[in-house]
Amino acid sequence: MLRVEGLSRRFGGVYALENVSLNVEPGELRGIIGPNGAGKSTLFNLITGHLRANSGNVFFRDEAIDSLGAHARAQRGIAVVYQGARIFRGMTVLENVMVGAHRRTRHGFIEAALRSPRSRREDEAVRLLSAALLTLVGLGGLGDRPAESLPLGQQRSLQLARALAAEPTLLLLDEPASGLREAERHHFAELIRSLRASGLTIVLVEHDVPLVTTLSDRITVLDLGRVIAEGTPAEVREDPAVIGAYLGSPRAS
Amino acid sequence: MQKGHSAFFALLLGTLCLARFLGESALSLYVLFALTAIVTVGVSLLMGQAGQVSLGQGAFYACGAYTAGVLTTHGCPGAVALLVAPCAAAALAVVIGVPLLLLRGHHLAFATLAAHLIFLSVIGEMTVTGGDVGLQGIPRLRLGPLELDSVRSYAYLSSLALVAVVVVARNILASRPGRGLRALSSSELAAASSAIPVGRYKLAVFSLSAGFAGLAGGIYAFYMGYLAPGSFPVLLSVEYVVMATVGGLGTISGGVLGAAVVLLLVHALSRLATTSGMPMSAPVILSYAVYAVLLITTVLFLPGGIVSLVAAASERASRRSAKKASEAATSSSTTPSG
């Protein structure tokens, strides 16, 4: 599904990511953990297309996507939930989710200007789907609210609904639990678990080690820009390199 | 934005009726208003939705005018020329925009300003456009059996065009591409990750705004019957930006309101300046200074423009009810937010 081969990225002379390879199977939930500065965010941005690699390749469904921009990768079915509150301000909660469905609809400026039958049909279908997704993530009934009026936890859920509106083949989550309260975190974990059960391939980049170990099928551990371990949560937990470099270190959270 | 639309539409139909009942002397001001509003609606979308400033809308206006003028003086039917005019302006915007929209920041503002100046000097040199002397003898517009030869007929035509532009802009904003535009004006990063081609969409709205200006320019050509480079000074482009800002960026009603308010104000001031007893320099000072004062006042004290004042009252009422709803929602969920 997602294959990363020998990916490297330097900032100045310093490697943020050095020769990283990993292979995510269809239907898998892959956790990516590592201490601060391990290169998690760099890897994330290289997969989404917001950063370009110095060397190495990213394959999505056996297609090299290195030269594609972020929107073209999204068009191919990679959806993203960002760490920050990357919602669309000035739009309603429902409209935010509808933007996510951009990928699966076709009508452009001319058809929209003329209110063509297809544009009406698509808008109506997207509206229904988006309302259903809001209910799924626990935001039912809030569709008409301005998106920025939601508290952070709900904004994260909103991002998830937006990502799902694209009906993605791969869902990338960047620290989805950060800044969430305990109850919100629990709710979010439940959502991820149910998505995983529905067969969606998920890559979860996360700081919260207990959360990742309960959710993931396999875990990749990064440290100082390199992969230091990979395996099931049980294997990774026992790995001496991980214990030494990460779990046992005072930097662990 | 959706809420105020039916009221706004009624207002627009009201202005259409103005074309019927206004006196002869006010009609020419009315035509000027409708043509200007067509341009400012586009400017408002461009600045508010794509976050780009164009100081070259006057050039697109001129491009539409000259396209219509040159085509009809060479025997092309007026109706066809009027349709080609916005297309030519939109195409010019694509040519200018492709290299510029790849860059960030205020490149587009400077480049469109330069494009405006270049356009004027090119027109001043070319023989087909009549050079500096101007293009004369543009026939009156003929639509089938109808010949538009009175000011009132152009008032009808320009207000119909304004309604068409408003409807088109409204439809776009309420639909898939419009949601994409509004999304990218908030976060380009998240918009791109929602599969929205950010650069292409910015170019599209730039081209659309130029098309609006071209349409207004086309009508202007038939209305005036004579075009010269001097009719399209750079100040024209600045005026559009000021009007859109005063009205309220990103909104359709802001574009229309801004054009109406600024034009009426300038008109009133120029009448005041030409009353007896005023110094010789009064007309120039009053007409130029008003743009500066308006722009600064709006940016400092009313960033949302006039529409934000209108919206404030109804919004305050709806926010009060929304607050009640949110209090009910948060108290029913497990943890209230801090």
Interface residues (C-beta under 8 A of the other chain):
Chain A: T48 G49 H50 G69 A70 H71 A72 A74 Q75 A79 V80 Y82 R86 I87 F88 R89 G90 M91 E95 N96 M98 V99 G100 H102 R103 T105 H107 G108 F109 A112 A113 L114 R115 S119 E122 D123 V126 G141 L142 R145 S149 P151 L152 G153 Q154 Q159 R162 A166 R181 A183 E184
Chain B: V168 N171 I172 S175 R176 P177 G178 R179 G180 R182 A183 S185 S186 S187 L189 A190 A191 A192 S193 S194 A195 I196 P197 V198 A204 L208 A322 S326 A329 T330 T334 T335 S337
